[in-house]
Amino acid sequence: MEMQMYDYDESCNCCDMERSFITKDERISVLNKYKEQLEKEIKGVEEEIKSIKSDK
């Protein structure tokens, strides 16, 4: 899986050119945001499993 390593907010506003390189701190920030989204997805899956089990 290829992961986009920048936010569209970080692209150049003067044209449609996106940045090619990001700093180490920016990469860490993107990875932390990605991790938070995965954790939310896990929570949603766990809630769905709990809901399905309680419907039995």
C-alpha positions as CSV (number, residue, x, y, z in Angstrom):
1,M,0.0,0.0,0.0
2,E,1.5,3.3,-1.0
3,M,0.7,6.2,1.4
4,Q,0.5,9.8,0.5
5,M,3.0,11.6,2.6
6,Y,1.5,15.1,2.5
7,D,-1.7,16.9,2.9
8,Y,-3.2,18.8,0.0
9,D,-3.2,21.9,2.3
10,E,0.6,21.8,2.0
11,S,0.6,22.2,-1.7
12,C,1.6,25.4,-3.4
13,N,-1.3,27.8,-3.5
14,C,0.0,29.7,-6.5
15,C,-0.4,26.8,-8.9
16,D,-1.5,23.2,-8.9
17,M,2.0,21.9,-8.1
18,E,2.3,19.6,-5.1
19,R,5.4,19.3,-3.0
20,S,7.7,16.5,-3.8
21,F,9.6,16.3,-0.5
22,I,8.5,16.7,3.1
23,T,10.5,17.1,6.3
24,K,11.0,14.3,8.8
25,D,8.7,16.2,11.3
26,E,6.0,16.5,8.6
27,R,6.2,12.8,7.8
28,I,5.9,12.0,11.5
29,S,2.8,14.2,11.7
30,V,1.2,12.5,8.7
31,L,1.9,9.1,10.1
32,N,0.4,10.1,13.5
33,K,-2.8,11.3,11.7
34,Y,-2.9,8.1,9.8
35,K,-2.5,6.1,13.1
36,E,-5.4,8.1,14.6
37,Q,-7.6,7.3,11.7
38,L,-6.8,3.6,12.0
39,E,-7.5,3.7,15.7
40,K,-10.9,5.2,15.0
41,E,-11.6,2.6,12.4
42,I,-10.8,-0.2,14.9
43,K,-13.1,1.4,17.4
44,G,-15.9,1.5,14.8
45,V,-15.3,-2.1,13.9
46,E,-15.4,-3.1,17.6
47,E,-18.7,-1.2,18.1
48,E,-20.2,-2.9,15.0
49,I,-19.2,-6.4,16.3
50,K,-20.7,-5.6,19.7
51,S,-23.9,-4.4,18.0
52,I,-24.2,-7.5,15.9
53,K,-23.6,-9.8,18.9
54,S,-26.2,-8.0,21.0
55,D,-28.8,-8.4,18.2
56,K,-28.7,-12.2,18.5
